[in-house]
Amino acid sequence: MKHLLLASLLGSAIALSTSAMAADIKDLEAAAKTEGAVNSVGMPDDWANWKGTWTDLTAKYGLVHMDTDMSSAQEVAKFDAEKDNASADIGDVGAAFGPIAVTKGVTQPYKPTTWDQVPDWAKDKDGHWALAYTGTIAFIVNKKLLHGSEVPKSWADLKTGKYKVTIGDVSTAAQAANGVLAAAIAMKGDETNIAPGLALFTELAKQKRLGINNPTIQTMEKGEVEVGVVWDFNGLSYKAKMANPDDYVVLIPSDGSVISGYTTIINKYAKHPNAAKLAREYIFSDAGQINLANGNARPIRADHLKLPPEVQAKLLPNEQYKNVTPIKDPAAWEKTSKALPQQWNEQVIVEMQ
């Protein structure tokens, strides 16, 4: 009898909690509709298919949207500089910038209803930031330009090829810095010890096989990139847009890589705070997560989603991610990444002279 009573009480509590949550969402939707607009930074239409989310938010809630594209550092600086004259409500920043924004005191928290399905490593316990999608460092390989070498499947393979490996500008691009970290992780380093990654790229520089131009769709179409080090979602997006996509292969290096991602931050001073919170709520919903997957970005709730087959086909197979490692100590990586440009110049660039 006690068990039946307990089960009944639990069921009632869950039902009450669910109905309260639904009521809260209805209130949020109403408040957002009243605000009528949401202004973003760093969330352009063609990055991770943000266009799909903005289109949905306009259609469902009548929110007028405008985006200004900028880097993660610029977004945090903008929130801080404008304060009560805020022109931005929400931004999308690299994982390392979530904690930085919180430290600067420019964010406000909001936990979407799917919060429990976001891994602990990928969110702030108070709800100031949470990764909506992940990026894992991958290779994009132009099979036509390998000079007789095999397609590299691992960081170790890069040492013996005849092709040039293009990583980009480590001093300014988070993607390139994470490429060095990924190589270090594959060779038993970590966010406090990137020496193994630096050693690999130093060796490539000595062999005159290192490219430091950014691997972009433009440089790839010009034939300037033989093997590029990129986020998986960028590689997949570039491949899909190529005139001859079958010339390219995108893969996660089998000996290890780093998984990070991007988080929304809601401006503490937002003029449309409810619209910004509703945007985050939608981004973490099934529909919002599928939108991101449509943009080749791996949704943070991938393990809890049933993606349509045509959307799943835009992502790499799950088994390619078995050796990827999240950044365990973001503060340590922030410190290491600040020191990286000087180390890169002193150890790697000097070999290219």
C-alpha positions as CSV (number, residue, x, y, z in Angstrom):
1,M,0.0,0.0,0.0
2,K,2.9,2.4,0.9
3,H,4.5,1.7,-2.4
4,L,1.2,2.5,-4.3
5,L,0.8,5.7,-2.3
6,L,4.4,6.7,-2.9
7,A,4.1,6.0,-6.7
8,S,0.9,8.0,-6.7
9,L,2.5,10.9,-4.9
10,L,5.5,10.8,-7.3
11,G,3.2,10.7,-10.3
12,S,1.3,13.7,-9.0
13,A,4.5,15.6,-8.3
14,I,5.8,14.9,-11.8
15,A,2.5,15.9,-13.3
16,L,2.5,19.2,-11.3
17,S,6.1,19.9,-12.2
18,T,5.4,19.2,-15.9
19,S,2.3,21.4,-15.9
20,A,4.1,24.2,-14.1
21,M,6.9,24.0,-16.6
22,A,4.4,24.2,-19.5
23,A,2.8,27.2,-17.8
24,D,6.2,28.9,-17.4
25,I,6.9,28.3,-21.1
26,K,3.5,29.8,-22.1
27,D,4.3,32.9,-20.0
28,L,7.8,33.2,-21.6
29,E,6.2,32.9,-25.1
30,A,3.7,35.6,-24.3
31,A,6.4,37.9,-22.8
32,A,8.6,37.3,-25.9
33,K,5.8,38.1,-28.3
34,T,5.2,41.4,-26.5
35,E,8.9,42.3,-26.9
36,G,8.5,41.4,-30.6
37,A,12.2,41.2,-31.6
38,V,15.5,39.5,-30.8
39,N,18.9,40.9,-31.9
40,S,21.8,38.5,-32.0
41,V,25.6,38.7,-32.5
42,G,27.8,36.0,-34.0
43,M,24.8,34.0,-35.2
44,P,24.6,34.6,-39.0
45,D,22.3,32.6,-41.2
46,D,25.0,30.4,-42.8
47,W,26.7,29.3,-39.6
48,A,25.3,26.0,-38.2
49,N,22.0,26.8,-40.0
50,W,21.0,29.6,-37.6
51,K,18.8,30.7,-40.5
52,G,16.5,27.8,-39.7
53,T,16.1,28.8,-36.1
54,W,15.5,32.5,-36.8
55,T,12.9,31.6,-39.5
56,D,11.1,29.3,-37.0
57,L,11.1,32.0,-34.3
58,T,9.7,34.5,-36.6
59,A,7.0,32.2,-37.9
60,K,6.0,30.8,-34.5
61,Y,6.3,33.9,-32.3
62,G,6.5,36.9,-34.7
63,L,10.0,37.8,-33.5
64,V,11.8,40.3,-35.8
65,H,15.4,39.2,-36.0
66,M,18.7,40.9,-36.8
67,D,22.2,39.6,-36.5
68,T,25.6,41.3,-36.6
69,D,28.4,38.8,-37.2
70,M,31.5,39.1,-35.0
71,S,34.1,37.0,-33.1
72,S,33.5,35.6,-29.6
73,A,35.8,38.1,-28.0
74,Q,34.1,41.0,-29.8
75,E,30.7,39.8,-28.6
76,V,31.7,39.7,-24.9
77,A,33.3,43.2,-25.3
78,K,30.2,44.5,-26.9
79,F,27.9,43.3,-24.0
80,D,30.4,44.9,-21.6
81,A,30.8,48.2,-23.4
82,E,27.1,49.0,-24.2
83,K,25.6,48.0,-20.9
84,D,22.2,49.9,-20.5
85,N,22.3,50.9,-24.2
86,A,22.4,47.3,-25.3
87,S,21.9,46.6,-29.0
88,A,22.3,42.8,-28.6
89,D,20.2,40.3,-26.7
90,I,22.0,37.0,-27.3
91,G,25.2,35.8,-28.8
92,D,27.0,32.6,-29.7
93,V,30.5,32.2,-28.5
94,G,33.2,29.5,-28.3
95,A,33.1,27.4,-25.2
96,A,36.1,29.2,-23.6
97,F,34.2,32.5,-23.7
98,G,31.2,31.4,-21.7
99,P,33.1,31.5,-18.4
100,I,34.9,34.7,-19.5
101,A,31.5,36.4,-20.1
102,V,30.3,35.2,-16.6
103,T,33.4,36.5,-14.9
104,K,32.8,39.9,-16.6
105,G,29.3,39.9,-15.3
106,V,27.6,40.5,-18.6
107,T,25.3,37.4,-18.8
108,Q,22.0,36.4,-17.3
109,P,21.0,32.7,-16.7
110,Y,18.3,30.6,-18.3
111,K,18.0,26.9,-18.1
112,P,15.9,25.4,-21.0
113,T,13.5,22.6,-20.2
114,T,15.8,20.0,-21.7
115,W,18.6,21.1,-19.3
116,D,19.1,17.6,-17.8
117,Q,20.0,16.2,-21.2
118,V,23.0,18.5,-21.5
119,P,26.2,16.8,-20.2
120,D,27.7,18.4,-17.1
121,W,31.0,19.3,-18.9
122,A,29.0,21.3,-21.4
123,K,27.1,23.7,-19.1
124,D,27.4,26.2,-16.3
125,K,25.7,24.9,-13.2
126,D,23.7,28.2,-12.8
127,G,22.5,28.3,-16.4
128,H,24.6,31.2,-17.7
129,W,26.0,29.2,-20.6
130,A,25.5,25.7,-22.2
131,L,26.9,24.3,-25.4
132,A,24.1,23.9,-27.9
133,Y,26.3,22.1,-30.4
134,T,29.7,20.6,-30.4
135,G,32.7,21.0,-32.6
136,T,35.3,18.3,-32.8
137,I,38.6,18.9,-34.6
138,A,38.6,17.0,-37.9
139,F,40.5,16.7,-41.2
140,I,39.1,17.7,-44.5
141,V,41.1,16.1,-47.3
142,N,41.1,16.9,-51.0
143,K,41.8,13.4,-52.3
144,K,42.8,14.8,-55.7
145,L,45.8,16.7,-54.2
146,L,47.5,14.0,-52.1
147,H,50.6,13.5,-54.4
148,G,50.2,9.7,-54.2
149,S,49.8,9.6,-50.4
150,E,47.0,7.7,-48.6
151,V,44.2,9.7,-47.0
152,P,45.4,10.4,-43.5
153,K,43.3,8.7,-40.8
154,S,45.2,10.0,-37.8
155,W,47.6,12.7,-36.5
156,A,50.4,10.1,-36.7
157,D,49.7,9.6,-40.4
158,L,50.4,13.3,-41.1
159,K,54.1,12.8,-40.3
160,T,54.7,10.6,-43.4
161,G,52.6,12.1,-46.1
162,K,53.7,14.3,-49.1
163,Y,50.8,16.7,-48.8
164,K,50.7,20.1,-47.1
165,V,48.7,20.3,-43.8
166,T,46.8,23.6,-43.4
167,I,45.8,24.7,-39.9
168,G,45.3,28.4,-40.1
169,D,46.3,31.3,-37.9
170,V,46.9,29.9,-34.4
171,S,47.3,33.4,-33.0
172,T,43.8,34.5,-33.8
173,A,41.6,31.5,-34.8
174,A,40.1,29.4,-32.0
175,Q,39.7,26.6,-34.6
176,A,43.5,26.6,-35.3
177,A,44.4,26.7,-31.5
178,N,42.1,23.8,-30.8
179,G,43.8,22.0,-33.7
180,V,47.1,22.2,-31.8
181,L,45.3,21.0,-28.6
182,A,43.7,18.0,-30.5
183,A,47.1,16.9,-31.9
184,A,48.5,17.2,-28.3
185,I,45.7,15.1,-26.9
186,A,46.2,12.4,-29.5
187,M,49.9,12.2,-28.4
188,K,49.2,12.0,-24.7
189,G,49.2,15.7,-23.9
190,D,46.4,17.8,-22.6
191,E,45.2,21.3,-22.0
192,T,48.2,22.0,-19.7
193,N,50.7,20.3,-22.0
194,I,50.5,21.0,-25.7
195,A,54.2,20.3,-26.3
196,P,53.4,17.1,-28.3
197,G,51.1,19.1,-30.6
198,L,53.6,21.8,-31.1
199,A,56.2,19.2,-31.9
200,L,54.1,17.7,-34.7
201,F,53.5,21.0,-36.4
202,T,57.2,21.9,-35.9
203,E,58.1,18.8,-37.8
204,L,55.7,19.6,-40.6
205,A,57.1,23.1,-40.8
206,K,60.7,21.7,-41.1
207,Q,59.4,19.5,-44.0
208,K,57.9,22.6,-45.6
209,R,54.5,20.9,-45.4
210,L,52.7,23.3,-43.1
211,G,50.1,25.9,-44.4
212,I,49.1,28.7,-42.1
213,N,46.4,30.3,-44.3
214,N,42.9,29.6,-43.0
215,P,41.2,26.6,-44.5
216,T,38.0,28.0,-45.9
217,I,35.7,27.1,-48.7
218,Q,37.4,29.8,-50.8
219,T,41.0,28.5,-50.2
220,M,39.8,25.0,-50.8
221,E,38.1,25.8,-54.1
222,K,41.3,27.4,-55.2
223,G,43.2,24.2,-54.5
224,E,45.3,25.7,-51.8
225,V,44.3,23.2,-49.1
226,E,45.4,19.5,-49.4
227,V,44.6,18.5,-45.8
228,G,42.9,21.0,-43.6
229,V,42.5,21.0,-39.8
230,V,38.9,22.2,-39.1
231,W,35.9,21.8,-36.9
232,D,33.8,18.9,-38.1
233,F,30.8,21.1,-38.8
234,N,32.9,23.4,-40.9
235,G,34.5,20.6,-42.9
236,L,31.1,19.0,-43.6
237,S,29.6,22.3,-44.5
238,Y,32.5,23.1,-46.9
239,K,32.3,19.7,-48.5
240,A,28.6,20.0,-49.1
241,K,29.1,23.3,-50.9
242,M,31.9,22.2,-53.2
243,A,31.4,21.9,-57.0
244,N,32.8,18.3,-56.6
245,P,32.0,17.2,-53.1
246,D,33.2,13.6,-53.8
247,D,36.7,14.9,-54.1
248,Y,36.7,15.6,-50.4
249,V,36.6,13.4,-47.3
250,V,35.9,14.7,-43.7
251,L,36.9,12.5,-40.8
252,I,37.8,12.6,-37.1
253,P,41.4,11.5,-36.5
254,S,41.3,8.0,-35.0
255,D,44.1,8.5,-32.5
256,G,42.2,11.3,-30.7
257,S,40.8,14.8,-30.9
258,V,39.2,17.5,-28.8
259,I,35.5,18.1,-28.6
260,S,34.4,21.6,-27.6
261,G,31.5,23.7,-28.9
262,Y,29.6,26.9,-28.9
263,T,27.3,28.4,-26.3
264,T,24.7,31.0,-26.4
265,I,25.1,33.9,-23.9
266,I,22.2,36.1,-23.0
267,N,23.1,39.7,-22.4
268,K,22.5,40.8,-18.8
269,Y,21.4,44.2,-20.3
270,A,19.2,42.8,-23.1
271,K,16.4,45.0,-24.3
272,H,14.5,41.8,-25.2
273,P,15.4,39.4,-22.4
274,N,12.4,37.1,-22.8
275,A,12.9,36.8,-26.5
276,A,16.5,35.8,-25.9
277,K,15.5,33.2,-23.3
278,L,12.8,31.9,-25.7
279,A,15.5,31.7,-28.4
280,R,17.7,29.5,-26.1
281,E,14.7,27.4,-25.2
282,Y,14.0,26.7,-28.9
283,I,17.6,26.1,-29.7
284,F,17.7,23.3,-27.1
285,S,14.3,21.8,-28.2
286,D,14.2,18.8,-30.6
287,A,13.3,21.2,-33.5
288,G,16.1,23.6,-32.7
289,Q,18.7,20.8,-32.3
290,I,17.6,19.3,-35.7
291,N,18.1,22.8,-37.2
292,L,21.7,22.8,-36.0
293,A,22.2,19.3,-37.4
294,N,20.9,20.5,-40.7
295,G,23.8,23.0,-40.6
296,N,26.3,20.1,-40.1
297,A,26.7,20.9,-36.4
298,R,26.5,18.0,-34.0
299,P,23.7,18.8,-31.5
300,I,24.6,18.6,-27.8
301,R,21.5,16.4,-27.2
302,A,22.5,14.0,-30.0
303,D,22.2,11.0,-27.8
304,H,18.6,11.9,-26.9
305,L,17.4,12.8,-30.5
306,K,16.0,10.7,-33.3
307,L,17.3,12.7,-36.2
308,P,15.6,12.2,-39.6
309,P,17.7,10.0,-41.8
310,E,18.4,12.8,-44.3
311,V,19.7,15.0,-41.4
312,Q,21.7,12.2,-39.8
313,A,23.4,11.8,-43.2
314,K,24.8,15.3,-42.9
315,L,26.8,14.3,-39.8
316,L,29.7,11.9,-39.3
317,P,28.9,8.5,-37.9
318,N,28.8,8.3,-34.1
319,E,31.6,5.7,-34.0
320,Q,34.1,8.3,-35.3
321,Y,33.8,10.1,-31.9
322,K,34.9,7.3,-29.6
323,N,38.3,8.8,-29.0
324,V,37.4,12.4,-28.6
325,T,38.0,14.3,-25.3
326,P,36.3,17.3,-23.9
327,I,38.4,20.1,-22.3
328,K,38.5,19.0,-18.7
329,D,40.0,22.2,-17.2
330,P,38.8,25.3,-19.2
331,A,40.7,27.7,-16.9
332,A,44.0,25.8,-17.7
333,W,43.2,25.8,-21.4
334,E,42.5,29.5,-21.3
335,K,45.9,30.1,-19.8
336,T,47.7,27.7,-22.2
337,S,45.9,29.2,-25.3
338,K,47.0,32.7,-24.3
339,A,50.6,31.5,-24.3
340,L,50.2,29.5,-27.5
341,P,50.8,32.3,-30.1
342,Q,54.3,33.1,-28.8
343,Q,55.2,29.4,-28.5
344,W,53.9,28.9,-32.0
345,N,56.0,31.7,-33.4
346,E,59.1,30.7,-31.5
347,Q,58.9,27.0,-32.3
348,V,56.9,26.5,-35.5
349,I,56.9,29.7,-37.6
350,V,60.7,30.1,-37.2
351,E,61.1,26.8,-39.1
352,M,59.1,28.2,-42.0
353,Q,61.5,31.1,-42.6
